[in-house]
Amino acid sequence: MSTSRSEAARLSRQSPNVVPDRDCPLCPRLVAFREANRAREPLWHNAPVAPFGDIKARLLIVGLAPGMQGANRTGRPFTGDYAGDLLYATLLEYGFAKGTYHARPDDGLKLVDCRIANAVHCVPPQNKPLPVEINTCRQFLVANLETMPKLRAIIALGRIAHDSVLKPLKLKASQAPFGHGAVHQAGAFKLYDSYHCSRYNTNTGVLTPDMFRSVFAKVKADLD
């Protein structure tokens, strides 16, 4: 399944929902990858992953894209892979979630004053979305921001998530350079940067659990 550039442009100009349709045609490379995954793993989610959490939350966490074995399989952001283990443990520790995380979407875990979305809603090959795919999918991230009436804080997990949030917040990269632990003011919003909680980053020591917790501790203190 593919779509012409003109058709993709027409669809992208329409007012988006907060998540693409299950068979969203906007990114041909991601469509082809999705179809291959559906053929190989027909019981997996294999579709754009919807945000998780209440639209009335004050905190939005923005990740990169669904992981192959995580959200692409389970259908819930950061659920089923190592990044989710660290993220949800931290959310529970700081009161942004309640219940027990069992790495599956029916575990009953609830987010508290928190919502999770991704810069790119479909799993990309090798977890690396192309710039055109990031730009195309940004409309859905913008829709998320616009439908959260109480939003005050945004945590960007990684540079791509950070860069994707800058345009909707009308911030220039020179005004808000990415850096772990950095906090940027954007009108009524604060943007908090963190290295992504991937297994690679934690295994190599780029991000430690304490470094990750420090970001959420800051957000918690600012929102209280």
Stockholm file with secondary structure:
# STOCKHOLM 1.0

chainA/1-224         MSTSRSEAARLSRQSPNVVPDRDCPLCPRLVAFREANRAREPLWHNAPVAPFGDIKARLLIVGLAPGMQGANRTGRPFTGDYAGDLLYATLLEYGFAKGTYHARPDDGLKLVDCRIANAVHCVPPQNKPLPVEINTCRQFLVANLETMPKLRAIIALGRIAHDSVLKPLKLKASQAPFGHGAVHQAGAFKLYDSYHCSRYNTNTGVLTPDMFRSVFAKVKADLD
#=GR chainA/1-224 SS CCCCHHHHHHHHHSCCCSSCCTTCCSCHHHHHHHHHHHHHCTTSCCSCCCCEECTTCSEEEEESCCCTTTHHHHSSTTCSSHHHHHHHHHHHHTTSEESCCCSSTTSCCEESSEEEEESSSSCCGGGCCCHHHHHHHHHHHHHHHHTCTTCCEEEEESHHHHHHHHTTTTCCTTTSCCCTTCEEEETTEEEEEECCCCHHHHHTTSSCHHHHHHHHHHHHHHHC
#=GC SS_cons         CCCCHHHHHHHHHSCCCSSCCTTCCSCHHHHHHHHHHHHHCTTSCCSCCCCEECTTCSEEEEESCCCTTTHHHHSSTTCSSHHHHHHHHHHHHTTSEESCCCSSTTSCCEESSEEEEESSSSCCGGGCCCHHHHHHHHHHHHHHHHTCTTCCEEEEESHHHHHHHHTTTTCCTTTSCCCTTCEEEETTEEEEEECCCCHHHHHTTSSCHHHHHHHHHHHHHHHC
//
